[in-house]
Amino acid sequence: MPQMAPSLWSLMLILLAVSLFFLMCYLYFLLNKMNQQLISTKTDTQVYDWKW
């Protein structure tokens, strides 16, 4: 492994963590949209009644 400054390593780690966080958020919203399309109207009304 090439020698690098510690600040550069921390910067790379922070960038990696941020990119992973955004990827997780993107996948979460994508799965939510897919689930909303798959869910039938019957279960939708059940969830709506439960919220109220």
Secondary structure, 3 states (H helix, E strand, C coil): CCCCCHHHHHHHHHHHHHHHHHHHHHHHHHHHHHHHHHCCHHHHHHHHHHHC
